[in-house]
Amino acid sequence: MKILIVEDEPAIVAFLKQGLEEEGFTVETASEGSTGLEMALTGTYASGCQWSGNMQGVHL
């Protein structure tokens, strides 16, 4: 299963990515909301998490 994480804090991305990969997920990341939105619209993901400053998760 593929998960999309959109987050601008590298430490948070690393923490989430490592944990999800250890559980067997494929993880892709974006550091900006606009990039994450483009990825979400063009990819197939089981879930998306977004906390980036330039776009709130509810908007994504």
Secondary structure as GFF3:
##gff-version 3
##sequence-region A 1 60
A	DSSP	beta_strand	2	6	.	.	.	ID=ss1
A	DSSP	alpha_helix	10	22	.	.	.	ID=ss2
A	DSSP	beta_strand	26	30	.	.	.	ID=ss3
A	DSSP	alpha_helix	33	42	.	.	.	ID=ss4
A	DSSP	beta_strand	47	50	.	.	.	ID=ss5
###
